[in-house]
Every structure is written in structure tokens, then in C-alpha cells.
Amino acid sequence: MLAATFDIGTTAVKAVVVNENGEAVFTGSSVIHTIETENFKEQDPDEWYEAFCGLSKELFEIIPAAEIGAVIFSGQMQDVIPVGADGKALGNAILYSDGRADEHSGQRGWKRAAGENARLTIF
């Protein structure tokens, strides 16, 4: 049995299929683009989906679907994706590294109070 893994990262969608011994029998990657304007960082969720579909097509040209026993997904953390009632994206995803709310978040406030070299750890 094979396991297909997909990771939607900040620079690419990656796919790896591994066998029962943990050996990669398929690898693929598709670059995704980040839209950066000043402190805005966004990506198009449709580009993620298109990259996933393209990698899946490549994978199934080599490996029959019946041989895949598990599918695993991972992705970027803490992105905001506005969606409509139909589940489709209404616009770009706002990435976790987007800085447009820095001024309003507690992060800048505590750094001003404690000094720019201070570190905040949240447990």
C-alpha cells in the first residue's frame, strides 16, 4: 500500500508518494506565487488547487489510484481564506506572514513596552 502526501507551502505545492518502507516512489513540485505589495502577502487559493490537480494527474499517470491507501495533506499555518456560501474562495488568501495588521496587533504594543529585542513566548 502507498501513501500520497501533499503539502501546500508558501513557495510550492509538493507531492510525495511513499511505499511501506518509507521510500519515495513519486515526487513532484509546482511553484506557487506570492502577491506582495508593501506589507501585504497573499496567494490565490485557486492556484493551490490547480497545482494539486496537476501533481495528482502526474502521479496517476505513473501509479494506479487503487494502489494509494492513504492521502495526507498539510498546509501553511494561520492563513485567512474568505469563502462564499458555495465554499469557493471570494478572493486571495491572506498569508500568516501578512503585516497589514501589525499596528493593531498586540505584538507591536508589547515590543514598544518591553523593547525591540524582547521575545514573546506563547504556550
DOLUM-947134 format. One record per residue (C-alpha): chain; x, y, z negated. Coordinates in Angstrom, 2 decimals, decimal comma, padded with zeros to 5 digits. Example, Ala and Ser with C-alpha at 12.3 -4.5 7.8 and 13.67 -1.06 7.14 Angstrom:
<pt><chaine>A</chaine><c1>012,30</c1><c2>-004,50</c2><c3>-007,80</c3></pt>
<pt><chaine>A</chaine><c1>013,67</c1><c2>-001,06</c2><c3>-007,14</c3></pt>
REM end
This chain:
<pt><chaine>A</chaine><c1>000,00</c1><c2>000,00</c2><c3>000,00</c3></pt>
<pt><chaine>A</chaine><c1>001,21</c1><c2>003,51</c2><c3>000,84</c3></pt>
<pt><chaine>A</chaine><c1>000,63</c1><c2>006,83</c2><c3>-000,94</c3></pt>
<pt><chaine>A</chaine><c1>000,31</c1><c2>010,04</c2><c3>001,08</c3></pt>
<pt><chaine>A</chaine><c1>001,26</c1><c2>013,23</c2><c3>-000,74</c3></pt>
<pt><chaine>A</chaine><c1>000,62</c1><c2>016,79</c2><c3>000,40</c3></pt>
<pt><chaine>A</chaine><c1>001,98</c1><c2>019,94</c2><c3>-001,22</c3></pt>
<pt><chaine>A</chaine><c1>000,76</c1><c2>023,41</c2><c3>-000,31</c3></pt>
<pt><chaine>A</chaine><c1>003,74</c1><c2>025,51</c2><c3>-001,33</c3></pt>
<pt><chaine>A</chaine><c1>004,49</c1><c2>029,19</c2><c3>-000,94</c3></pt>
<pt><chaine>A</chaine><c1>006,58</c1><c2>028,67</c2><c3>002,21</c3></pt>
<pt><chaine>A</chaine><c1>005,25</c1><c2>025,46</c2><c3>003,78</c3></pt>
<pt><chaine>A</chaine><c1>002,76</c1><c2>022,65</c2><c3>003,62</c3></pt>
<pt><chaine>A</chaine><c1>004,72</c1><c2>019,44</c2><c3>003,13</c3></pt>
<pt><chaine>A</chaine><c1>003,70</c1><c2>015,81</c2><c3>003,54</c3></pt>
<pt><chaine>A</chaine><c1>005,44</c1><c2>012,65</c2><c3>002,38</c3></pt>
<pt><chaine>A</chaine><c1>004,21</c1><c2>009,07</c2><c3>002,57</c3></pt>
<pt><chaine>A</chaine><c1>005,92</c1><c2>006,61</c2><c3>000,26</c3></pt>
<pt><chaine>A</chaine><c1>005,81</c1><c2>002,83</c2><c3>000,07</c3></pt>
<pt><chaine>A</chaine><c1>005,53</c1><c2>000,71</c2><c3>-003,08</c3></pt>
<pt><chaine>A</chaine><c1>009,29</c1><c2>001,05</c2><c3>-003,63</c3></pt>
<pt><chaine>A</chaine><c1>009,08</c1><c2>004,85</c2><c3>-003,58</c3></pt>
<pt><chaine>A</chaine><c1>010,81</c1><c2>005,07</c2><c3>-000,20</c3></pt>
<pt><chaine>A</chaine><c1>009,65</c1><c2>007,76</c2><c3>002,20</c3></pt>
<pt><chaine>A</chaine><c1>008,20</c1><c2>006,29</c2><c3>005,39</c3></pt>
<pt><chaine>A</chaine><c1>006,95</c1><c2>009,63</c2><c3>006,73</c3></pt>
<pt><chaine>A</chaine><c1>007,93</c1><c2>013,24</c2><c3>006,05</c3></pt>
<pt><chaine>A</chaine><c1>006,69</c1><c2>016,40</c2><c3>007,66</c3></pt>
<pt><chaine>A</chaine><c1>006,53</c1><c2>020,12</c2><c3>007,03</c3></pt>
<pt><chaine>A</chaine><c1>004,66</c1><c2>023,06</c2><c3>008,52</c3></pt>
<pt><chaine>A</chaine><c1>005,69</c1><c2>026,65</c2><c3>007,79</c3></pt>
<pt><chaine>A</chaine><c1>003,02</c1><c2>028,98</c2><c3>006,41</c3></pt>
<pt><chaine>A</chaine><c1>003,24</c1><c2>032,75</c2><c3>006,44</c3></pt>
<pt><chaine>A</chaine><c1>003,00</c1><c2>035,19</c2><c3>003,56</c3></pt>
<pt><chaine>A</chaine><c1>001,46</c1><c2>038,57</c2><c3>004,23</c3></pt>
<pt><chaine>A</chaine><c1>003,43</c1><c2>041,12</c2><c3>002,23</c3></pt>
<pt><chaine>A</chaine><c1>002,61</c1><c2>044,82</c2><c3>002,04</c3></pt>
<pt><chaine>A</chaine><c1>004,20</c1><c2>046,77</c2><c3>-000,79</c3></pt>
<pt><chaine>A</chaine><c1>003,34</c1><c2>044,67</c2><c3>-003,85</c3></pt>
<pt><chaine>A</chaine><c1>000,53</c1><c2>042,69</c2><c3>-002,13</c3></pt>
<pt><chaine>A</chaine><c1>001,22</c1><c2>038,98</c2><c3>-001,45</c3></pt>
<pt><chaine>A</chaine><c1>-001,45</c1><c2>037,00</c2><c3>000,38</c3></pt>
<pt><chaine>A</chaine><c1>-001,82</c1><c2>033,93</c2><c3>002,58</c3></pt>
<pt><chaine>A</chaine><c1>-004,57</c1><c2>032,74</c2><c3>004,90</c3></pt>
<pt><chaine>A</chaine><c1>-006,23</c1><c2>029,59</c2><c3>003,45</c3></pt>
<pt><chaine>A</chaine><c1>-007,22</c1><c2>028,59</c2><c3>007,00</c3></pt>
<pt><chaine>A</chaine><c1>-003,51</c1><c2>028,36</c2><c3>007,81</c3></pt>
<pt><chaine>A</chaine><c1>-003,07</c1><c2>025,94</c2><c3>004,89</c3></pt>
<pt><chaine>A</chaine><c1>-005,93</c1><c2>023,82</c2><c3>006,24</c3></pt>
<pt><chaine>A</chaine><c1>-004,61</c1><c2>023,87</c2><c3>009,82</c3></pt>
<pt><chaine>A</chaine><c1>-001,14</c1><c2>022,84</c2><c3>008,58</c3></pt>
<pt><chaine>A</chaine><c1>-002,67</c1><c2>019,98</c2><c3>006,54</c3></pt>
<pt><chaine>A</chaine><c1>-004,67</c1><c2>018,80</c2><c3>009,56</c3></pt>
<pt><chaine>A</chaine><c1>-001,63</c1><c2>018,95</c2><c3>011,84</c3></pt>
<pt><chaine>A</chaine><c1>000,52</c1><c2>016,96</c2><c3>009,41</c3></pt>
<pt><chaine>A</chaine><c1>-002,28</c1><c2>014,42</c2><c3>008,92</c3></pt>
<pt><chaine>A</chaine><c1>-002,55</c1><c2>013,96</c2><c3>012,69</c3></pt>
<pt><chaine>A</chaine><c1>001,22</c1><c2>013,39</c2><c3>012,94</c3></pt>
<pt><chaine>A</chaine><c1>001,07</c1><c2>010,92</c2><c3>010,06</c3></pt>
<pt><chaine>A</chaine><c1>-001,82</c1><c2>008,91</c2><c3>011,56</c3></pt>
<pt><chaine>A</chaine><c1>-000,05</c1><c2>008,69</c2><c3>014,91</c3></pt>
<pt><chaine>A</chaine><c1>002,58</c1><c2>006,60</c2><c3>013,08</c3></pt>
<pt><chaine>A</chaine><c1>000,71</c1><c2>004,98</c2><c3>010,18</c3></pt>
<pt><chaine>A</chaine><c1>-002,79</c1><c2>003,46</c2><c3>010,38</c3></pt>
<pt><chaine>A</chaine><c1>-005,22</c1><c2>005,09</c2><c3>007,94</c3></pt>
<pt><chaine>A</chaine><c1>-006,09</c1><c2>001,67</c2><c3>006,47</c3></pt>
<pt><chaine>A</chaine><c1>-002,54</c1><c2>001,41</c2><c3>005,09</c3></pt>
<pt><chaine>A</chaine><c1>-002,96</c1><c2>004,56</c2><c3>002,94</c3></pt>
<pt><chaine>A</chaine><c1>-004,18</c1><c2>003,53</c2><c3>-000,51</c3></pt>
<pt><chaine>A</chaine><c1>-003,86</c1><c2>006,88</c2><c3>-002,28</c3></pt>
<pt><chaine>A</chaine><c1>-003,84</c1><c2>010,55</c2><c3>-001,34</c3></pt>
<pt><chaine>A</chaine><c1>-002,23</c1><c2>013,08</c2><c3>-003,68</c3></pt>
<pt><chaine>A</chaine><c1>-002,44</c1><c2>016,88</c2><c3>-003,45</c3></pt>
<pt><chaine>A</chaine><c1>-000,56</c1><c2>019,63</c2><c3>-005,21</c3></pt>
<pt><chaine>A</chaine><c1>-000,52</c1><c2>023,33</c2><c3>-004,58</c3></pt>
<pt><chaine>A</chaine><c1>000,51</c1><c2>026,77</c2><c3>-005,64</c3></pt>
<pt><chaine>A</chaine><c1>-000,44</c1><c2>027,90</c2><c3>-009,09</c3></pt>
<pt><chaine>A</chaine><c1>-002,93</c1><c2>030,56</c2><c3>-010,05</c3></pt>
<pt><chaine>A</chaine><c1>-003,92</c1><c2>031,82</c2><c3>-006,61</c3></pt>
<pt><chaine>A</chaine><c1>-007,27</c1><c2>033,53</c2><c3>-006,13</c3></pt>
<pt><chaine>A</chaine><c1>-009,26</c1><c2>032,41</c2><c3>-003,11</c3></pt>
<pt><chaine>A</chaine><c1>-012,54</c1><c2>034,26</c2><c3>-002,57</c3></pt>
<pt><chaine>A</chaine><c1>-015,13</c1><c2>031,84</c2><c3>-001,15</c3></pt>
<pt><chaine>A</chaine><c1>-018,71</c1><c2>032,19</c2><c3>000,02</c3></pt>
<pt><chaine>A</chaine><c1>-021,70</c1><c2>030,02</c2><c3>-000,85</c3></pt>
<pt><chaine>A</chaine><c1>-020,69</c1><c2>027,72</c2><c3>002,01</c3></pt>
<pt><chaine>A</chaine><c1>-017,28</c1><c2>027,08</c2><c3>000,40</c3></pt>
<pt><chaine>A</chaine><c1>-015,39</c1><c2>028,87</c2><c3>003,20</c3></pt>
<pt><chaine>A</chaine><c1>-012,76</c1><c2>031,49</c2><c3>002,47</c3></pt>
<pt><chaine>A</chaine><c1>-014,04</c1><c2>035,05</c2><c3>002,71</c3></pt>
<pt><chaine>A</chaine><c1>-010,52</c1><c2>036,43</c2><c3>003,07</c3></pt>
<pt><chaine>A</chaine><c1>-006,90</c1><c2>035,81</c2><c3>002,27</c3></pt>
<pt><chaine>A</chaine><c1>-005,75</c1><c2>034,08</c2><c3>-000,88</c3></pt>
<pt><chaine>A</chaine><c1>-004,14</c1><c2>036,45</c2><c3>-003,37</c3></pt>
<pt><chaine>A</chaine><c1>-000,95</c1><c2>034,70</c2><c3>-004,48</c3></pt>
<pt><chaine>A</chaine><c1>000,22</c1><c2>034,26</c2><c3>-008,05</c3></pt>
<pt><chaine>A</chaine><c1>003,20</c1><c2>036,49</c2><c3>-007,23</c3></pt>
<pt><chaine>A</chaine><c1>000,99</c1><c2>039,39</c2><c3>-006,07</c3></pt>
<pt><chaine>A</chaine><c1>001,85</c1><c2>042,53</c2><c3>-008,01</c3></pt>
<pt><chaine>A</chaine><c1>-001,08</c1><c2>044,85</c2><c3>-007,38</c3></pt>
<pt><chaine>A</chaine><c1>-002,45</c1><c2>044,38</c2><c3>-010,94</c3></pt>
<pt><chaine>A</chaine><c1>000,89</c1><c2>044,77</c2><c3>-012,75</c3></pt>
<pt><chaine>A</chaine><c1>-000,03</c1><c2>048,20</c2><c3>-014,04</c3></pt>
<pt><chaine>A</chaine><c1>-003,26</c1><c2>046,86</c2><c3>-015,55</c3></pt>
<pt><chaine>A</chaine><c1>-001,95</c1><c2>043,58</c2><c3>-016,92</c3></pt>
<pt><chaine>A</chaine><c1>-000,61</c1><c2>043,19</c2><c3>-020,42</c3></pt>
<pt><chaine>A</chaine><c1>002,80</c1><c2>042,28</c2><c3>-019,02</c3></pt>
<pt><chaine>A</chaine><c1>003,91</c1><c2>045,85</c2><c3>-018,32</c3></pt>
<pt><chaine>A</chaine><c1>002,46</c1><c2>047,11</c2><c3>-021,58</c3></pt>
<pt><chaine>A</chaine><c1>004,36</c1><c2>044,69</c2><c3>-023,79</c3></pt>
<pt><chaine>A</chaine><c1>007,58</c1><c2>045,26</c2><c3>-021,84</c3></pt>
<pt><chaine>A</chaine><c1>007,26</c1><c2>049,01</c2><c3>-022,38</c3></pt>
<pt><chaine>A</chaine><c1>006,71</c1><c2>048,41</c2><c3>-026,08</c3></pt>
<pt><chaine>A</chaine><c1>009,47</c1><c2>045,81</c2><c3>-026,51</c3></pt>
<pt><chaine>A</chaine><c1>011,96</c1><c2>046,94</c2><c3>-023,87</c3></pt>
<pt><chaine>A</chaine><c1>012,57</c1><c2>045,79</c2><c3>-020,31</c3></pt>
<pt><chaine>A</chaine><c1>014,94</c1><c2>042,99</c2><c3>-021,41</c3></pt>
<pt><chaine>A</chaine><c1>012,31</c1><c2>041,42</c2><c3>-023,71</c3></pt>
<pt><chaine>A</chaine><c1>010,93</c1><c2>037,96</c2><c3>-022,91</c3></pt>
<pt><chaine>A</chaine><c1>007,37</c1><c2>036,80</c2><c3>-023,43</c3></pt>
<pt><chaine>A</chaine><c1>006,65</c1><c2>033,11</c2><c3>-024,01</c3></pt>
<pt><chaine>A</chaine><c1>003,07</c1><c2>031,88</c2><c3>-023,97</c3></pt>
<pt><chaine>A</chaine><c1>002,31</c1><c2>028,46</c2><c3>-025,41</c3></pt>
REM end
